């Protein structure tokens, strides 16, 4: 063999070895980079029946777990948004999600507060996700609380208790697989005007997330002896509140569940972080303690302000409901007005530019589209209401109605759908219509 041929063969062989080594290194680097976010995939899960799964989840949530989380969260207080204490709490929550095998993520945000002298805040929301096992089910269940506090105190109950409930529920549920994706989220910026939750919902809306229900926990750790828990729900989420009641009874959690309604129509951006989900037509449930806490927003909102056994039970209640929701087969239909979209200006039916948060303005005619998520039974009809008056019924998807009326002001558009079992769902939207080329009818 000629020397030139030998040299060529040696060169090719060396290049081939280098290629193999570089590929192995790249593969190793990729694997190492994604170890945090892939840990859920390799974590050994317990396979049990649904009822046994919930029982096992409840057994994992005890006073030792709750106290450990609460001591750490309170130790970072005060956790006013933008302070070092708030940053340390975020780091801790993120690390707990990682250690429990969730897909952990930080969402950085900047927003302007609602104080007398408003200022800009920069902070982050912390998310932990347990992906669903059913690839055909895109729905998401969200359990959230806010980890920031006021500057006056450590925020043990407001909302250290809700944050601890999120952490404990995430820990307990992380031992199991579920049909649907469950996302655990802790917000900052709540005390400054729901800044973190607004950033979260705006991003989720842009992604067109299919959120089955959002469950918010704000102050669930103080009890004066009544052992009650208040569960408020948007108009179409009453069935979720019923699940809370059944979990309490079936697993003898020992609380009394009071029911309330969150009225979507005319609801302002206040109360708690659930309010940031309402304008986007997602269903919301908010969990509160039944007794008033006289120490919230003060220096007395410390560890002694929290009833540990009560917080264990409120956390168990929420965790049981999450597990049940994540595996249930049939859910009621959910209708959403998908066009025109929230927060945009439209002209002649075309989306033009963004507007300020939660406002929608339409110039000239437009088709109002309504789409149904998570329908397990065929939809029979969709009814369109204009300022409370039925104006059109559509019996075939895609469901839509053309607005072509004279207008120079805001009007209420409501869509109601009915499935073949008679179950219904509604969505409500206030839209400013400017249409001067139509006669007043």
N, C-alpha and C positions, 0 to 999 in steps of 0.2 A: 504494500500500500504506500502511496506517495506521502511525503511529509505534509504536503498541503492538505491532503484529505484527512490525515490524522489530526491536524490542527483544527480543521473545520469541525470534525466530530467532537473533539475536546471542548471547543468553544460552545457548541450547541448543548453539550451535556452540562457544562457549567451554568449556562443561562437557564437551562431547565431546572437545575437544583436551586438556583437563586429564586426562580419563579415559585417553586414549591415552598421555599422558606418564607418568602414574602406573603404568599397566600395564607400560610399557616399563621403568620404573625398578624395579618389583617383580620383573619377569622377570630383569633384570640382577643385582639383589641376590641372588635365588635361585640364579642360575647361579654367581655369584662365591662364594656361601656353600658350594656343593657342588663347587667345583673340585677340592678335595683328594680327596673320596671318589669322584669320577667320572673321575679321570684314567686309570684302567685302561681305561675304555670308549673313550677316544679314542687310546690308545697303539697305534701300528701294531705288529701282531703278525706274526711269521714263520710262514708256513704250510708245513709239511714233513710227511713221513711220520713215523710213530711212531719208527722206528729212527733216522732222521736227526735227529729232534727230540732224542732222548736224547744222541746224539753231539754235537750243537751245545750242549746244556746243559753237558755235561762240559767242552767246550772253553772255556766262559765262566768256569769255576771254576779259577783258577790261584793261584800263590803271591802274586802282587801283590795280588789281591783279598782273599785271606785275611789277609795281613799288614796291609793297610790297616784292615780291620775290627778285627782283634785289637789293634792298637796303640791304636786309639781306645777300645775297651772296657776294656782294661787301664789306660789313662790315667785312667779314672774311678775306679779302685779305690783302697782297698777300697770295695766296693759293698754294705755291710751294709744290709739293708732298713730304710728310714726315714731313712737318711742322705742328705746332699746328693749324694754320689757316685752313689748308687743312682738318685736323681731325674735326674741328668744323663745317666746311661746310658739311662734310659727315654726321655728327650727325643731322644737320638741315634737310638735304634732306631725310634721313631715317625717321625722325619724321613726315615730311610732307606727305610722302607716307602712313604712318600709319594713320595719321589723316584723310586722304582722302579715307581710307578703302581699300587700295591696300595690297596685300601680300608683305610685305617688307623683304628684305634680304641683308645682307652684304657679299660680297665675298672678303676675304682677299687674298692678293697676295704679292709676293716678286719677284723683277726683277732687272736686271742690266741696268743702263741708257746708253745713247749713247753720253755722253759728251766727251770732250777731255781727261779728267781724269774720266773714268767711275766709278760709285759707285753703291752699291746695295740700292734699295729702298723697303720699306715695306709700303703698304697702302691698300686701299679697294675700290671696286666698290660698288655702291648702286643700288639695283634693286627694282622696284615696279611692280607688276603684276596684271592685270585684267584678270581672267580666262575666256576662251570662254565658251559659253553655249552649243555648239554642240559637244557632246562626240565623234562623228565620224570624226571631223576635228581636226587634230593634229598640224596644221600649226600655226606658231607664227609670229607676226609682232613686230619688235623692233624699238623703237625710242630712240636714245641716243645722248649724248653730253659729253664733258669732263668738270669737275668742278674744276680742278686744273688750276693754272696760272703760269706765269713766276715769278721770284723773284723780278722783277723790278717794278711791279705795281699791282693794285687791280684786273685786268682782268675783267672789266665790260663787254666788248664786246667779248674778247677772254678768256674763252668762257662762261663768266657769262650769256651772251645773250642766248646761246644754252641751258645752264642748266635751266634758267628760262623758256624757251620754253618747256622743258621736264616737269618741275613742273606744269606749267599752263595747258598743254595738259592733264597731268595725272589727275589734279583736275577736269577739264571739262568732260573728258571721264568717270570719276569714277561715274558719276550720271546715267550711262546707262549700259545696257547689250549689249554684242556683240557676234556674232557667233564664231569668232576666238579669241584666246588669244592675248592680247596686253601687251607687256613688255616695261617698261620705265627703262632705264639704264643710270647712270652717272658714267663716268670713271675718275680715277685719273691717273697720270703717262703719260698723252698724250705728254706733253712738253718734257719729258725725253726719248721719243721713242715709244709711243703707248703701254706702259707697261701694263696698266690696260685693255685695249681692247684686247691685245694679250692673257692675262690670261682668259678673258671672252670667247673668241672664242675657245681657246684650250679646255676649259671645256665643252662648248656647242657641239663641234665636238665629244668629247669623249662620250657624251650622245646621239649622233645622232639626235640632235634637228632638227626639220623640220621648218626652218626659211623661210617664204614666201618672205620677204624682210626686209632689215635693212635700216633705215632712220637715217642719221647722220646730226646734225645741228652744224656747227662750224662757229661762227661769223655771226649772223643774226640780229644784232641790230644797225649797223651803216649805215646811208644813207646820201649821198651828194645831194640828190634831185631827183635822177632818179626814185626812187620807183620801182626798179627792184630786182628780186630775181633769182639767178642762181640755177638750178637744174641739177646736173650731175648724170648719171645713168650708170650702167654696161650694156653691150650689150643687154641682154635680159630683162632689166627692163625699157625699154622705155615706156611701157604701164603704168608704175607707174608715170613717169614724165607727161604723158598725163592726168592722174587723177589730178595732181596738177594744170595743166592748166584749166581743166574743173571746178574744185572747185573755182578757182579764178574768172572764168567767171560766173558760175551759182549763186554764192553767193556774187557777186560784192565786192570782198575783196579789189580790187583797186591796185593791183600790176601788173607789167609786168614780165612774167616768161621767162627767158632765158634758153635754153636747152644746155646740154653738155653731152659727153660720157666718161665714165670711161673704158678704155681699159684694160681688165683683163690680156691679154697676155703680158708678160714682165713687168707687173706693180710691182714696188718696194714697200717696206713697208714705205711709206711716205705719206704726204698730210694731212691726218687726220685719225680718228679712223675707218672710213669705210675700210681703207686699211687692217685692221686685219681680215676682213670678206672675202676678195676676194680670198685668197689662198684656202679656204675651199669650194669654189664654190657657196657660197650664193650670192644672188642678193643684190646690194647695191645702195642706192640713197643718195647723199649728197647735203644738202641745204647750200647755201652761200649767203651773201649779194652781190648785184650787183656792188656796188661802193667800191673802195679800201679804206681801213682804214689806214691812215698814223700814227695812234697812237697806234696800237697794239704792244704788247711786250714792252711797255714803261709805265712810271708813269702817262702818260696822258690818259691811258685807264681806265678812271674813269666814274662816272655816267654821266658827261657832254658829254662823247663820244658816248652815246647811244641815238638814236632817238626813244623815247618811242612809239609814234604812229606807227612807222615803225615796231618795234619789236612786237607790238600787231598784226599787219597784217601778218607778217611772221609766228608767232605762230598760228594764226587762220588758215592760209593756211595748215600748217602741221597737225594740229588737225583735220581739215576737211578731209584731205587725209587719215589719220589714221582711222577715223570713217568709211569712205567709204570702205577702204580695209578690215576692220574688219568684214563687213557684206556682201560683194559682193559674189554672188553665183558662177560664173564661172571665173576661172583664167587660164592664159596660162600655158602650161606644163613647168616643170622645170627639166632638166636632170642634174645629177651629177655623176661624176666618183667616185664610192664608193669603188672600189678595183683596184689597190693597194691604201691604205690610205695615206693621207698626213702625213709626219713626221716619216716614218718607213722604215726599211730595210727588203727586201724580198729575199728569196732564194728558188728556185724550187716552186714558187707560195705560199710559206708559210711565214707568218709574223714572223720576228725574233726579232727585237729589235727597240726601238725608235732611231731616229736621231735628229739632231738639227732642229729648227723650220722650217717648210714648205718644207723640203727636202724629196724626195722619191728616193730610189735606189732599183733596181731590178736586181738580179743575176739569169741568166738562163731564161727559159721560164716562162710566166705568162699569166693568163686570165685577160683581162681588162673588168671590169664590169661597166655598166652604168644603173642607176636606175632613174625612173621618179617620182617626187613628185607632188602632187596637180593637177594631170591630171583629168579634168572633161570631156574630150572627148578622145576616144580611140586613142592610138598611132599607127600610120601606119607603121613607120620604124625607125631604128636607123642606122646612118652612122658613121663609124669609120675612122678617118684620121690619117695618120702617116707622120709627117713633111709636112702637107698640102696636102698630096696625099690620095685620097679615096682608102682604102684597103679592106673594108668589109661592107656589108649592112645586117642587121639583121631585119627580119620582125616579129619576135615573141619574147615576153618577156619570161624569163629574157634576156636582151640585153647584149651580151658579144662577145669579139674577142680575140683570142689567139695571143699574141706576141711571135714569135719564130724566130726573125731575128738576124743576127750577129750585135753586137754593142759593143762599148767601150766608149760611150759618152751619153750626154743628147739628148733627142728627144722630140718633141712636139706631144702630143696625143690630138686629138680633137674629141668629139662626138657630133653629131647633130641629134636631133629627130624631127619628124614631126607628128602632129596629123591629124585626118581625116578632119579637117577644113583648113589644110594647114599651121597652125601656127607652128613655130619651136622654138627650144631652143638648146643652145649649152653649152658645158663645155670644158675647156682647161686645160691641165696639162703638165708641163715640168717634165720629169722623166729621171733619169740616168739609162740606161740599160747596164749591163755587161753580154754579152752572146757570148763567143768565140767558142762555139761548133757548130755554124751554119755557113754555107758558105755565102759569100757575094753574095746577089742576085741582 
